Amino acid sequence: MTPERFQEIDRVLCLALEREPSERAIFLEQACRGDEELREEVRSLLDSHEGAGDFLVEPPSDAAAELLAHESQETKREKGLPPAPLPNGAAVGRYVVTGVLGGGGMGLVYAGVRGLRSGAEPQACHQADASRGIGPDGSA
């Protein structure tokens, strides 16, 4: 396969994935303009994509990091240590963390945006361990 052919397949595949599954067959007929080999290659890739479900939607390294962070938080809690700061991009209810604004005796205050809308205004969200009274620096 030539690099140009690969790019053509990739371009048609990306455009097909932007459409609803029910619209893809008609799109492929129009986009491939009688190139049966191109249509079959893209159809095969679409079938594989649909059959994969959510397999590897999230990179394995992200899933492993989340598991390690959870285990780490549990270990810290058992030892009476303060929780680790939430990473940027972490979901807290309807908010997505964009950074730490500050901290005090009862926890950390985060900047965040509501949902995943672009251009959303920052909101404050608060993480506290009030039941133990442990601040972000470990002080009581």
N, C-alpha and C positions, 0 to 999 in steps of 0.2 A: 504494500500500500504506500502510495506516495504521500509526502507531507501535505500536499495540496488536497488530496482526496480525504485524508484524515481531518483536515480543517473544515472541509465541506460537510462531512458527516457530523462533526462536532457542532457546527453552526446550525444545521437542520435539527439535530437532537435537542439542543438548548432551546430553540424556538418552539419545538413541539412540546417540551416540558413546561413551557409557560402557558400552554393551553389546557383546557379541561380535557380529561381522558376521552370524553364523548366527541370532541372536536378534532382529535389528532389524526384520525384516518383521512378525513377530508383535507386537512392541512398537508399531510404527507403527499397525497396525490398532486396537490397544487405545487408544493415546494420541490418535489423531485422531478417534475416535468417529464415524465416518461422514463426516467432513469430507474429501472426496476431494481438494479443492484443497490443503488443508494437507498431506495425505499425499504428494501428488505433488511439492509444493515441497520438502518435507524429503527425499524420496527422491532428487530431483534434486541437492540439496546433498550428500547422502551419497555419491552416485555420483561427484560432482566431487571430494569429499574423498578417496575411495579411489583415484581415478585420478591424483591429484596425487603419490602416493607420498611420498617424503621431500622433495619440492620445497619450499623455504623453511621447513623445519622449524627450521633454524638461520637467524636473521636474516642477510641479506647483510653487514651491518656487522660481525657477529661473525666471519664467515668472512674478511672483508678484514682485520680486526684481527689475526687469527691468522696470516695470510700475512705481514703487515707485521712482526709480532713475530718470526716465524721468520727472515725476511730480515734483520731487525735483529740477531738473535742470531748469525747466520752472519757478518755484517759485523763485529760486536764480536769474535767468536772469531778472525777473520782478523787483526784489528788487535791481538790480545792483551789486549783489555779484559775486565773481569769480566762474567759473564752478568747480565741484568736479573732482578730478583726475579719469581717466579711470581705471577700475579694470584690473588686469592681466587676459588675455584671451579675452578681448574686441576686436571686429573686427573694424579696421579702414581702409576702402577700402580693399586693398589686404593684409593688414598686421594684425597680431595678437599681441596685447600688451603683453610684458613680464616684464615690469617694468618701473619706472620713472628714467631717467638719470639726470634730473635737471630742474631748472626753472629759469625764469627771468621775466622782466617787461612785456613781451608780452604773456607769457603762459608757458606751461610745455613741456619738450622734453622727449619722451618715447623711450624705447628700444622695438623692435618688430621683429618678423620674418615674412617673406613674405609667405602668405598662411599657410597651415597646414602641410607642409612637415616636417618630422623629420630631424634634423641636419641642418636646414636652418641657414644661417648666420644672426646675429642681424643687423637690420637696424634702423635708427632713424626716428621717426615720430613726428610731432609737433602739439600740440593743442594750438590754440591761440584764443583770443577774441580781435582781432586787431581793430574791429569796435568800441569797448568801451575802448580799451587800458588798460584792467584790467589784472594785473599779478596774478600768483598763490597765492600770499599772500593778494590779494585784493588791492594792491597799484595801483595807476594810472600811 
